[in-house]
Amino acid sequence: MACDVLVVGSANADLVVPAERRPGPGETVLGGDTVVSPGGKGANTAVAAARLGAEVALLGAVGEDSYGDLLLDSLRDAGVRTDLVRRVARPTGIAYITVTPDGENSILVSPGANTALEPSVVDSALDGAKVVVASMEIPLATVERTVAVAAEQGVCSLLNLSPVAAVSPATLAALDVLLVNEHEAAWLLGDGVPPERLLDLGPSAAVVTLGARGALVITGDGTTEVAAPKVTPVDTTGAGDGFTGALAAAIAEGKHLETAARRAAQVAAISVTRPGAQPSYPTAAEVAGS
C-alpha cells in the first residue's frame, strides 16, 4: 500500500474514569463520570501520525458494534485510511482506564476484535509503505510477521514493544528501530543493565522514552539524550502512542532518528496537557508553534 506510514496494531474504545486514587485489592473506590473516547495503541499511533500531515493507513480489526463505528469515524476524521480495518464478529477492544489527579493512569485492556488480526493479513499490505509500525495488543505472531515482511520488502520497521512481551531473536534482529519505555527496557535487559545494551538484542537502533525526562536515542554511533518540554500534565493516556506516531511520521519524512525523537517528545508533551488519547494529539501547526 502506497503510504508514508502503515500501522499494524490495535483499535480500542477507551472508557476513562477519573478517580482520586486507584482501588487496592478487594476495594471499591467511587470515581467520576465515564468518558468514552477512541483509543488503542495502533489507532492512536495512526491518528498521531496523520495529524502531523503523514499519509497513514491502519491495518487492524474492530467489531460490528457502536464502538467500532466510533473508532472508524475518529480514524477517518484524522485522515487515516481505513480500507485495511476489518470488521469482525467479536466485540471491539476496550481499554478500562482510571486517571488520578496527577494525570497518571492505570489501564486494563480487553483485546476483543484485535485478536482476529491474523499474520496472513500482513503479507500483501506493506507494499509501497515507507515506514511500518507494529505495536502489541494484537497477536504476537502478527507482530513478528509484520517485522519479517518489512525486512523482506526493504520497508523501515518500527516496533513499539508495549505492552512488553518476549519476541523472537529473529524479530529483534530484523528491526530498524525498537521503541520501549525505561521500564520495558529493564524488563528486556534486567535491572541495572544500561539501555545501550538494547542493540545487543539485534535492532539497528533503539529509542527509550523516559516520561517527563524525554528520551534516549541509541544507535551504533552512541547514545543521545533528548529532553522533553516542561509541561503540567492533565492526562498521560496515549502519550507513548503519540510519541510513536510522531516518530514514525518524521522517519517517513527522512528525518534523522535524533531529530525525529525531538519532534516526538514535543508531540507527547503537548498531548499530556489535554484529556484523552486521540483527541489530545496536536497538528503540525500546533507543534511548530509550541
C-alpha positions in Angstrom: 0.0 0.0 0.0 1.4 3.4 -1.0 1.6 5.5 2.1 4.0 7.2 4.4 3.2 5.1 7.5 1.4 1.8 7.8 0.4 1.0 11.3 -0.3 -2.7 12.2 -2.0 -2.6 15.6 -5.0 -2.4 17.9 -8.0 -0.2 17.9 -9.9 0.1 21.3 -12.6 2.2 22.8 -11.2 3.9 25.9 -13.6 4.0 28.9 -12.0 6.6 31.1 -13.0 7.2 34.8 -11.4 9.9 36.9 -10.7 9.0 40.5 -8.9 10.5 43.5 -7.0 7.2 43.8 -6.8 3.8 42.3 -8.5 1.0 44.3 -6.4 -1.6 46.2 -7.1 -5.3 46.2 -10.7 -6.0 47.2 -11.5 -2.3 47.5 -14.2 -0.2 45.8 -13.5 3.5 45.0 -16.0 5.9 43.7 -15.0 7.8 40.5 -16.4 10.5 38.3 -18.4 10.2 35.1 -17.1 7.7 32.5 -15.9 9.3 29.3 -15.8 7.2 26.1 -13.2 8.0 23.5 -11.3 6.3 20.6 -8.1 4.7 21.5 -5.9 1.6 21.1 -2.2 1.6 20.6 -2.4 1.1 16.8 -5.2 3.5 16.2 -3.6 6.1 18.5 -0.3 5.9 16.6 -2.0 6.2 13.3 -4.0 9.3 14.3 -1.0 11.0 15.8 1.0 10.5 12.6 -1.9 11.6 10.4 -2.5 14.8 12.5 1.1 15.7 11.6 0.4 15.5 7.9 1.6 12.0 7.1 -0.3 9.8 4.8 -1.3 6.9 7.1 -3.2 3.6 6.9 -4.2 1.3 9.8 -4.2 -2.5 9.4 -6.5 -3.6 12.3 -9.8 -5.0 13.3 -12.9 -3.7 15.1 -16.3 -5.3 16.0 -19.6 -4.7 14.3 -20.8 -2.5 17.1 -21.1 1.2 18.1 -17.5 1.2 19.5 -16.3 0.1 16.1 -18.2 2.9 14.5 -16.6 5.4 17.0 -13.1 4.2 16.1 -13.6 4.3 12.3 -15.1 7.8 12.5 -12.2 9.0 14.5 -9.6 7.5 12.2 -11.3 8.9 9.1 -11.7 12.4 10.7 -7.9 12.4 11.3 -7.3 11.4 7.7 -6.2 7.8 8.4 -7.1 5.3 5.6 -9.4 2.6 7.0 -9.7 0.3 4.0 -7.5 -2.3 5.8 -9.5 -2.2 9.0 -11.6 -5.4 9.2 -15.0 -5.6 10.9 -15.3 -9.0 12.7 -17.8 -10.9 14.8 -16.0 -10.1 18.0 -16.6 -7.1 20.3 -14.4 -4.1 19.7 -11.5 -4.0 22.0 -12.0 -1.9 25.2 -9.5 -0.2 27.5 -10.7 0.5 31.0 -8.7 3.5 32.2 -8.5 5.1 35.7 -7.0 8.6 35.8 -5.9 10.2 39.0 -5.5 14.0 39.7 -1.8 13.9 38.9 -2.6 12.8 35.4 -1.3 9.2 35.9 -3.4 6.3 34.6 -3.8 2.6 35.0 -5.2 0.5 32.2 -6.9 -2.9 31.7 -7.3 -3.9 28.1 -9.9 -6.4 26.8 -8.5 -7.1 23.2 -11.7 -8.4 21.7 -11.6 -8.0 17.9 -7.9 -7.2 17.9 -7.2 -10.9 18.4 -8.7 -11.6 14.9 -5.8 -9.8 13.2 -4.0 -12.9 11.9 -0.5 -13.0 10.4 -1.7 -13.8 6.9 -3.3 -10.3 6.5 0.1 -8.7 6.6 1.7 -10.2 3.6 0.1 -8.0 0.9 -0.4 -4.9 3.0 3.1 -3.4 3.2 3.9 -2.8 -0.4 4.6 0.9 -1.0 4.8 1.9 2.6 7.8 4.0 3.7 7.6 3.0 7.4 5.7 0.2 9.1 4.9 0.5 12.8 3.9 -2.6 14.8 2.7 -2.5 18.4 1.3 -5.0 20.8 -2.3 -5.6 21.9 -2.6 -7.8 18.7 -1.4 -11.4 18.4 2.3 -11.8 18.8 2.6 -13.9 15.6 1.1 -11.0 13.6 3.7 -8.6 15.1 6.5 -10.9 14.2 5.2 -11.5 10.7 4.9 -7.7 10.2 8.6 -7.2 11.0 9.7 -10.2 8.9 7.7 -8.9 5.8 9.1 -5.4 6.3 12.6 -6.8 6.3 11.9 -8.9 3.1 10.5 -5.8 1.3 13.0 -3.3 2.5 10.5 -1.3 4.4 11.7 0.6 7.5 10.3 -1.2 10.6 9.5 0.4 14.0 8.3 -1.8 16.8 6.7 -0.2 19.9 7.1 -3.2 22.2 4.3 -2.2 24.6 2.9 -3.9 26.5 6.3 -5.6 26.7 6.5 -9.2 25.7 9.1 -11.8 24.7 9.6 -11.6 21.0 11.9 -13.9 19.0 15.5 -13.0 18.5 14.9 -13.1 14.7 12.3 -10.4 15.1 14.6 -8.1 17.1 17.4 -8.7 14.7 15.2 -7.7 11.7 14.1 -4.4 13.3 15.2 -1.0 12.2 14.0 0.8 15.4 13.0 -0.7 18.7 10.9 1.7 20.8 10.3 1.0 24.6 10.0 3.0 27.8 12.5 2.7 30.5 10.5 0.0 32.4 10.1 -2.1 29.3 13.9 -1.7 28.6 14.6 -3.0 32.1 12.2 -6.0 31.6 14.1 -6.9 28.4 17.6 -6.4 29.8 17.3 -6.8 33.5 17.6 -4.2 36.3 20.7 -2.2 36.2 21.7 -3.0 32.7 22.4 0.1 30.7 19.8 0.7 27.9 22.7 0.9 25.3 22.7 -2.9 25.6 19.4 -3.0 23.7 21.4 -3.0 20.5 22.9 -6.3 21.6 19.4 -7.8 21.1 19.6 -7.1 17.4 17.8 -3.9 16.3 19.7 -1.4 14.3 18.7 1.4 16.7 16.6 1.9 19.8 14.6 4.7 21.4 13.9 4.6 25.1 11.2 7.0 26.4 11.7 8.5 29.9 8.4 10.2 30.5 8.8 13.8 31.6 12.6 13.4 31.2 12.4 12.9 27.5 14.1 10.0 25.7 17.3 8.3 24.8 18.2 7.7 21.1 20.6 4.7 20.8 22.5 4.0 17.6 25.8 2.4 16.7 27.3 5.8 16.9 26.4 6.3 20.6 23.5 7.5 22.8 21.9 10.9 22.7 19.6 12.4 25.3 16.5 14.2 24.0 14.9 16.5 26.6 11.1 16.8 26.8 9.4 20.2 27.1 8.3 21.1 30.6 4.5 20.9 30.9 1.9 20.4 33.6 0.2 17.0 32.8 -3.6 16.6 32.8 -3.8 13.1 31.4 -0.9 10.9 30.3 -3.2 8.4 28.4 -1.8 7.7 25.0 1.3 9.9 25.3 3.6 7.0 24.4 1.4 6.2 21.3 1.6 9.9 20.3 5.4 9.7 20.6 5.3 6.6 18.4 3.2 8.1 15.7 5.3 11.3 15.6 8.5 9.3 15.5 7.2 7.3 12.5 5.9 10.3 10.6 9.3 12.1 11.0 11.2 9.0 9.9 9.0 8.7 6.9 9.9 12.3 6.0 13.5 11.2 6.0 14.5 12.9 9.3 17.5 11.6 11.3 16.4 9.5 14.2 17.5 12.1 16.8 15.6 14.8 15.1 12.5 12.5 14.8 12.7 11.8 18.6 12.8 15.5 19.4 9.7 16.1 17.4 8.1 13.1 19.0 8.9 14.4 22.5 7.2 17.7 21.6 4.1 15.8 20.5 3.9 13.7 23.6 4.4 16.8 25.8 1.5 18.6 24.2 -0.7 15.5 24.4 -0.4 15.1 28.2 -1.8 18.7 28.7 -5.1 17.6 27.1 -7.6 14.9 28.2 -7.9 11.6 26.3 -5.7 9.9 23.8 -6.6 10.6 20.2 -8.3 13.9 20.9 -5.1 15.1 22.6 -2.8 14.8 19.6 -1.6 18.1 18.0 -1.4 19.1 14.4 1.9 20.0 12.7 1.0 23.7 13.1 0.4 23.3 16.8 3.8 21.5 17.2 5.5 24.3 15.2 4.0 26.9 17.5 4.9 25.2 20.7 
